[in-house]
Amino acid sequence: MKELRVGLIGCGFMGRTHSNAHRRVNNFFQLGRKSVLKAICDTNAEKAQAFAETWGYERVETDWRKLMEAEDIDLIDICTPNFAHAEIAIAAAKAGKMIICEKPLARSVAEVEPMVEAVEAAGVPNLVSFNYRRVPAITLAKQLIDEGRIGKVFHFRANFLQDWTISADVPQGGDALWRLDVKAAGSGVTGDLLAHNIDTALYLNGAITRVVAKTETFVKERLHTETGKVEPVGIDDACLFIAEFANGSLGLFEATRYARGHKALKTFEVNGADGSLKFDLEEMEYLDYFQYKGTESHVRGWQRIHVTNGEHPYMGRYWVPGLVIGYEHSFVNALADFIESLETGKKVQPDFRCGLQTQKVCEAVLTSAKTGAWVETGVTL
Ligand SMILES: NC(=O)c1ccc[n+]([C@@H]2O[C@H](COP(=O)([O-])OP(=O)(O)OC[C@H]3O[C@@H](n4cnc5c(N)ncnc54)[C@H](O)[C@@H]3O)[C@@H](O)[C@H]2O)c1
């Protein structure tokens, strides 16, 4: 079988989820190409060596540029922190490699635009790793909306709540804590957490046209692990925003790392004239559906769809009805769609141009938080 030879960069959390996807995808999906783990790259040589042994990579690199020159690499899979995405992706496109890039695509719209130009000029297949689109319950929500089951949408609201940075003793910067360093991450919860909710919103409910936002940085100074000095914190610890969608509906979004008790409470709800849909990542095998249209009032109520039947999105590839899959499978499903698209030629979403739209919303949110005014996003879908 034809091979898809992978060079993966960054062997942290996402390096693991992507490596797992590459290892598993051909076990569950009948595809025209077989994913082969050729090279792993990380600036930390020891970590990369151990990672290569765990996941079965053929070789180790510590400079990602080596992968661009390598003739035995077809796909560059970018799992580094945000600051490194743009330079790597542009080099990969110029080298004619296919690209999967973690979200957010980069730290700003200005950084993302040349990435989009580069992949489009090179004509290389590209995908942004907004994996939640491939959680079967969320894909099913899209199907139910497209089938017209909830009718005209009035509201979209979404949360992403965590609690891991409440202590002022948590430092910023460096290997584990680059997310708290604005130079490395670009922003705080807006790019890290809300970007996911924005992508899901664009997927389910279409373009966001304008936003008004409030951000807060609760801990103003933290020790920087790289400089050894206490430095101002430049990221948003929490972000709330109101949105208007092109379809006339209203959006309400909240993300924070200060919601004591929550590790990854990611939820959304869509309310339409004919029904509503509700999702909670902590019970990701369920989609809650309120069917108004076509039901008599004495039996009308919320139903929990256990999204495990063969006819549910992706589920026919896994076990038998009633048995669940998990977080990691959203990455397997995304990779399967990507590999399939190489055979069919049908573009897979979200590609870099689509990722740019999420970046535009993030930037409009951060601009609005500074000025207090409504900001047009300029999103085109
Ligand atoms: N899709 C999702 O749900 C999801 C979840 C978590 C993180 N992410 C995104 O994935 C990316 C990585 O996040 P993470 O949590 O895996 O980070 P991480 O800190 O766990 O791992 C990053 C790895 O990249 C390596 N690295 C840093 N700079 C490098 C360079 N120039 N060349 C090679 N290796 C380099 C580091 O040594 C580290 O091993 C980020 O963009 C993040 O926003 C996405």
The ligand as an SDF file (V2000), in Angstrom:
LIG
                    3D

 44 48  0  0  0  0  0  0  0  0999 V2000
   -6.0850   20.1180   19.7280 N   0  0  0  0  0  0  0  0  0  0  0  0
   -6.0710   20.2090   21.0480 C   0  0  0  0  0  0  0  0  0  0  0  0
   -7.0320   19.8940   21.7170 O   0  0  0  0  0  0  0  0  0  0  0  0
   -4.8390   20.6950   21.7480 C   0  0  0  0  0  0  0  0  0  0  0  0
   -4.5910   20.3540   23.0830 C   0  0  0  0  0  0  0  0  0  0  0  0
   -3.3940   20.7710   23.6680 C   0  0  0  0  0  0  0  0  0  0  0  0
   -2.4940   21.5300   22.9460 C   0  0  0  0  0  0  0  0  0  0  0  0
   -2.7870   21.8890   21.6560 N   0  0  0  0  0  0  0  0  0  0  0  0
   -1.8120   22.6820   20.8460 C   0  0  0  0  0  0  0  0  0  0  0  0
   -0.7250   21.8220   20.5060 O   0  0  0  0  0  0  0  0  0  0  0  0
    0.5010   22.5420   20.5060 C   0  0  0  0  0  0  0  0  0  0  0  0
    1.4720   21.8430   21.4590 C   0  0  0  0  0  0  0  0  0  0  0  0
    0.9100   21.8220   22.7480 O   0  0  0  0  0  0  0  0  0  0  0  0
    1.3460   20.7110   23.8180 P   0  0  0  0  0  0  0  0  0  0  0  0
    0.3690   20.7750   24.9320 O   0  0  0  0  0  0  0  0  0  0  0  0
    1.5740   19.4080   23.1260 O   0  0  0  0  0  0  0  0  0  0  0  0
    2.7510   21.3120   24.2720 O   0  0  0  0  0  0  0  0  0  0  0  0
    3.8680   20.5910   25.1190 P   0  0  0  0  0  0  0  0  0  0  0  0
    4.5530   21.6730   25.8680 O   0  0  0  0  0  0  0  0  0  0  0  0
    3.3320   19.4130   25.8520 O   0  0  0  0  0  0  0  0  0  0  0  0
    4.8670   19.9940   23.9980 O   0  0  0  0  0  0  0  0  0  0  0  0
    5.5480   20.8130   23.0990 C   0  0  0  0  0  0  0  0  0  0  0  0
    6.8450   20.0890   22.6530 C   0  0  0  0  0  0  0  0  0  0  0  0
    7.4230   20.8540   21.5910 O   0  0  0  0  0  0  0  0  0  0  0  0
    8.8320   20.8790   21.7870 C   0  0  0  0  0  0  0  0  0  0  0  0
    9.3560   22.0470   21.0690 N   0  0  0  0  0  0  0  0  0  0  0  0
    9.2690   23.3440   21.4160 C   0  0  0  0  0  0  0  0  0  0  0  0
    9.8310   24.1160   20.4600 N   0  0  0  0  0  0  0  0  0  0  0  0
   10.2770   23.2640   19.5000 C   0  0  0  0  0  0  0  0  0  0  0  0
   10.9690   23.4610   18.2740 C   0  0  0  0  0  0  0  0  0  0  0  0
   11.2690   24.6790   17.8250 N   0  0  0  0  0  0  0  0  0  0  0  0
   11.3000   22.3650   17.5500 N   0  0  0  0  0  0  0  0  0  0  0  0
   10.9930   21.1290   17.9870 C   0  0  0  0  0  0  0  0  0  0  0  0
   10.3400   20.8870   19.1480 N   0  0  0  0  0  0  0  0  0  0  0  0
    9.9920   21.9470   19.8910 C   0  0  0  0  0  0  0  0  0  0  0  0
    9.0040   20.9360   23.2880 C   0  0  0  0  0  0  0  0  0  0  0  0
   10.2870   20.5100   23.6860 O   0  0  0  0  0  0  0  0  0  0  0  0
    7.8930   19.9960   23.7510 C   0  0  0  0  0  0  0  0  0  0  0  0
    8.3500   18.6490   23.8410 O   0  0  0  0  0  0  0  0  0  0  0  0
    0.1320   23.9700   20.8950 C   0  0  0  0  0  0  0  0  0  0  0  0
    0.0040   24.7430   19.7300 O   0  0  0  0  0  0  0  0  0  0  0  0
   -1.2020   23.8370   21.6070 C   0  0  0  0  0  0  0  0  0  0  0  0
   -2.0050   25.0010   21.5180 O   0  0  0  0  0  0  0  0  0  0  0  0
   -3.9190   21.4750   21.0610 C   0  0  0  0  0  0  0  0  0  0  0  0
  1  2  1  0
  2  3  2  0
  2  4  1  0
  4  5  1  0
  4 44  2  0
  5  6  2  0
  6  7  1  0
  7  8  2  0
  8  9  1  0
  8 44  1  0
  9 10  1  0
  9 42  1  0
 10 11  1  0
 11 12  1  0
 11 40  1  0
 12 13  1  0
 13 14  1  0
 14 15  2  0
 14 16  1  0
 14 17  1  0
 17 18  1  0
 18 19  2  0
 18 20  1  0
 18 21  1  0
 21 22  1  0
 22 23  1  0
 23 24  1  0
 23 38  1  0
 24 25  1  0
 25 26  1  0
 25 36  1  0
 26 27  1  0
 26 35  1  0
 27 28  2  0
 28 29  1  0
 29 30  1  0
 29 35  2  0
 30 31  1  0
 30 32  2  0
 32 33  1  0
 33 34  2  0
 34 35  1  0
 36 37  1  0
 36 38  1  0
 38 39  1  0
 40 41  1  0
 40 42  1  0
 42 43  1  0
M  CHG  2   8   1  16  -1
M  END
$$$$
